[in-house]
Amino acid sequence: MIKRIILFIAWIASLVLISLVGGKISYGIFITLTLIPLLSLVYLFIVNLTFRIYQELGTRTVVAGERTDYLFKIRNSSVFAYSGIKVELYSNFFSVDELPNNIEYELLPEEEICFKTQLSCKYRGQYEVGVKRVIIHDFFRLFTWKHNSMSTLNAIVQPKYFIPESLKCLDNISSLKASSEKSGADYPDAVVRDYLRGDSIRHIHWKSTAKTGSLKVRNFYSVNNERIRLYLNTKRISNDIMVFLPAEDKILSVMLSVVAFFAYRNTAVNICFDEFNSHTDMEIATPKQFNDLYGRISELAFSSSMDESESVNHFHNEYLDSKEDIVFIISQELGANLLAQAESISMSGSYVIIYTLDNEKISSSNERLQIINVELEDELEVLLQ
């Protein structure tokens, strides 16, 4: 803008010079100052027609957090040199190794710039990645032409998960069961045992070790004979993609990791969730069934119009028919209705474990009800095991 103002002032001055002095030099200055913006616009038009941009993903379907190959290439196919070209990326939900954003490039005729790098998507979902637009400047930097990329890449991103060696939430159940047996020991066998060669250091119970003077490890709660039910709340909490995309990605990663823990131990989990305003109930008991679930959950559509109370009531009614020993509730928000149903289930004798993104840090004095607050930045390994 400053350069345009300076050019305009100079152009007015050239008119004054012609009026006062005249002559070839005055007219030459006037013609030059008049042609500069016109030539700049013609230059931008030619560059816009002749530059070529190409980008490619190694695979269109990727897993959140994992890197995939990414190729970006820009080429000057004209007889003119390109003075200033910037590349602007979709920067919200992915990162690219070694591809600078908003850096200007200069290309000679028939010259090209090629980056072979890797791209990593942050969240589960389907969204655009790579180059969003190309910004072109003329030689005098008077004008800017923004050209939206014609080769936009749409990535299909699946949620990440891991298979825990143990679940911390089950330790509390183990402790409660041990207490109910009134064993009288400070550290009953149901909670800790002596360290054996080959036990993971991560499983050492440091409080017990400090008190007894010998290494103790947690004796994890056996789930092979337990009846387990899981409810996933699929209500969308916001229509802002910057809000709902990270939240849905996190809650699905937690859910899949919990189910994977049981499935890879051939322990059945009855799962309940809403999809397209219809109730879905399914049992996952083997790794193969888990892989089928993973493909379905990757495309699961959350809905802001979902009737949450109806879904929660359906889940509770299903629970009443089966009476599980352990009930998992995984929800972005923990509303009063859902919390009341969880309290009711725990009072009937089941152990209830809630994973929630709710920022209110809700807690419960009910020892059979665990409420685990999840942060978006929490690592799954640290959160779960």
N, C-alpha and C positions, 0 to 999 in steps of 0.2 A: 504493500500500500504506500509506503514512504517513497519507493522508487517511482510509482505511478504519479504521485503528487509532484515529485521533482521533475519528472518528464513533462507533466502538464504545465508546470510553471515555466520550464525552458521553452516549451512550444509557444506559450503566450508571449514570452520575451522575444522569440523569433519573429512573431507577428509585429510587435512593437518596433523591432529592429528594421523590418521591411518598410514599415510606415515612415520611420525617421530617416533611415539611411538609404535603403534600397540596395541594388547591386546584386551581382551573381552570388557573392559569398552569403549574403543574408538569405537569398532564396534557397541556396544550397543547404544552409542550416535548417531552414523551415521544412524543406522536402525530406531531409534526413530524419528529423524529429517526428515527422508525420508517418514516415514509412516504418519506423522502428516497431511500434505496437502492431501494425498490420502484418509485418514480416514475422513477428513473434507468434501471432495467432495462426498464421499459415504454417509455421514450423510445428506448433503443437498439433495441428490437425494432421500433418504428414506423419509425425511420430506416432500419434494415436492409431493411424491406419497401418503402420508398417511394423511396429514392435510386436514380438511374439513372446508369450509366456506359457510355460508348460510345468505342470507339477503332477506327482504320482505318489501314491502310497503303496508300500510293499504288500499290504493286505487291507481290504476295506473293513474287515471285522477284527477288532483288537480288544485286548483286555485292559481295563483301567490300570494305569501305573506301569504298564509294560511298554518297552520301546519297539517301534516298527520302522522299517526303512522308509525314508522320505526323499524324493528327488524334486529339486526346484531348478528351473532353467529359464533364463530370460535372454532374448536374442534381438539384435539390431539387423533387420532385413532390408534396410534402406541404404541409400548412397550418402546419407547425412549422418554426422556424428550426433549421438545423444549426449546432451550436456548434463542433465540432472534427472535421474529416475529414482524414486523411492518405492520401496515395497512395504506395504502395511499388512500385518498379519492379524488373523483372528487370535486374540491373545488371552481370552478369558479361561478357556477350558483345556488348553494343551500347551506344551512347550516344545521347542525345537532346538536341538543341539547345533551350535556353530552357524546359525543363520541370523545375522543381526537384523533387528527390526528398525525401520526408519533411517537406514543408511543409504546415502545417495550413491548411485553408480553412474559412470560415464562409459559409453560404449562406442567404439569406432564402427564404421560400416562393416557388416557381416561378422561382427564380434559377438560372442555370447558369454554369459556367466552361468556356471552350473555348480550347484551345491548338492552333494550326495551326503546326506546326514540321517539323523533319526528323529522321530517324533514320538512324543508320549502324551496320551490323553489322560486327564485327571479324573473324569467322572464317567459313570455309566450313562448311556443314552445315545441318541443320534443327533449329531450336530456338525456344523461346518468347521473345517480345520484348514490350515495352510494359509495361502495368500488371500486376503480380503479384497484389496484394491491396489492399483499401481498409480502413483502420483508423479506427474510429469511437469517439469519446469522448463521454460524457454531459456535461451542464452542470457538474456538480460534480467531474468527472474522477475518479470513484470506480471506474468500470469501463471496459473496452475490449472492443470487438467487432471481430474480424478477419474480413473477408469476402473470400474468394477471388474474383478477377475472373471473371465469367461470359463475358466477351468476349475471352478470351485469343487473342493473335495468334501464329501459327506462321509464321516466315519461312523460306523456302528460299533459302539463301545460296550463291552460286556463288563459286569461288575467283577471285582477281584474278591477272592476269598482265600482262606488257608485252612488246613486241617489241623486243629489244635491237638496237642498231646494230652491236654487236660482242660477242664473248665473250672476257673476259680469259683464260680458261683456254686458248683457242686460241693466244694469243701465245706461251705456253711451248712449245707444239708447234712453232710457227713457228721459235722460237729453236733447238730441238733439231734440226730438219731443216736449218737453216742451218749449225749446227755440224757436222753429219754430212757436209755437202758440203765442209767445210774450205776455205772461201773465203778465209781469212786476213785479212779485213777486221775492224776493231774493231767496226763496226756494219754487218753485211751487209745488202744490199737486201731480203732476205727478212724482216728485222726492222723496219728503219726506212728512210724515204726523205725527200727534201727536202719541206718544207712547200709546198703549192700553194694558191693563192687558192681559198677556199671550203671548205677542210678544217676540221673541227670542232676547236675549241680543246681539247676533252676528249681528243682523240687525239694531242696533242703528247707526244713522248717526252722528258721534261725532262732526264734524265741524258745522253742523246745530244746534246741541244741545248746543255747546259752544257759538254760536252767539245769539241764541234766549233765552237761559237760561232755556229752558224746553226740555224734552226728545223728540227727533225726530227719527223716523225709516224710512228706505227706503221703498218706495211704489213700489214694484217690477213691472217690465214691464209685461203687460199681453200679452201672446202669443197665446191665444186660437183661434184668428181669423186671425193669420198671416200665410202666405205661406212661408215655410222654406225648403231650399235645403242644402245638405251637400255633399262635395266632399272629398273623402279620397284618398290621393296619395299613391299608393302601390309600388312605385319604391324602390328597395333595394339600399341603399346608399353605401354598402361595401360588399365584399365577406368574410370579417373577422368576424367570429361568435361573437367575443368579442365586435365588434362594432355594427353589425346590430341587434343582439338579444335584447340588452337593449333598443335600439332606437325604434324598432318595437313594443316592449312590451309597451313602454310609450305612443306612438302615438295611439295605439289601445285602451288603457285604457282611454285616453282623449276622443277619439271618442265615445266609448261606454257610458261614463258618460254623455256626451252632449246629445246623442240620448235618453238615459234613462230619462233625465230630461223632455223631451217633451213627450215621449211615456207614461210615468206614469201620464201625464196630458191629455192623449188622444188627443194630438196635432200631426198632421201628419208631418213627415219629409221625404222628397224625397232624397234618398241616391244614390250616384254615385261612383263607384270604379272599378278598373280593376282587373280581376282575370284570370290567364292563358291567358293573352293577349286578353281577350274579355271584352267588356264593360258590367257592371252590373248596372241596375237601379232598385230600389225598394222603396216602400213606407212603412214606419213604423209609425203606429198610435196608437197602443195599447200595453199593457204589454206583451200579448201573442206573438204579432209579434216581439217585442223586444227580447224575449227569443229565438225565432227561429233565429233571426239575430245573437244573441250571440253565438249559436252553430256553425253558419256558419263562423263568424269572428274568432272564436277560431282556425279554421283550415285554415284560409286565408293564401295563399302563396304569399309573396312579391317576386318580380323578378327584378334582376339587368338588364335584357335585355328588360324590358318594354319600349315601345315608349312613353315617358312622354308627349311630345308635342301633340301627337295624342289623348292621354287620356284627357289632359287639354282642347283641342279644342272640343272634344266630350261633355265634361261637360259644356263648355260655350254655345255650340249650344243647349243643352237641356235647359239651363237656358233661352236662348232667346225665346224659345217656351212657357215658363211658367211665367217668370217674378216674381220671389219670392220677398217677402219683406225683408227676412233675409237669407243670404248665409254664411254658414260655410265652410271654407277650412282648412283641417287638413293634414299637410305635414311635413315630416322630414326635407326636404330642401325647401327653397323658391327661386326657380330659376326665371330668368328674365321673361320667358314666363308666368309662373303662376302668378307672381306679376302684369304683364301687364293686364292679364285677370281679376284679382281681381279689379284693378283700373277701368277697363272698366265697370265692373258690378256695382261698386259703383257710377260711374258717371251717370249711367242710372237710379239711384234713389233707389237702394237697399242698405241695410246695410250689409257690408261684415266683417266677423270676421275670422281672420286667427290664428290658433294655429300651431306653428312651432318649431322644435328643432334646427333651423339654428343658428349657433354660431355667425353670423355676427351682431346680434341684430338689424335687420332692423326695421325702423320705417317709418311712413307715416304722412304727413301733411294733408291728406284728412280726414276730420272729420267723413266721412261715412265708413272709412276703419280702423279697429282695427287690429293691429298685436301684438299677445301675444306670447312672447318668452317663451318656455318651457324648463326647465332643467330636466335632468334625475332624480335628487334627489328631485324634487318638489313633495310635497304631493298633491294628487288630490283635497282634501277638501279645501286646502288653495289656490290652483291655480284657481279653478273653481268658488267657491262660497264665 
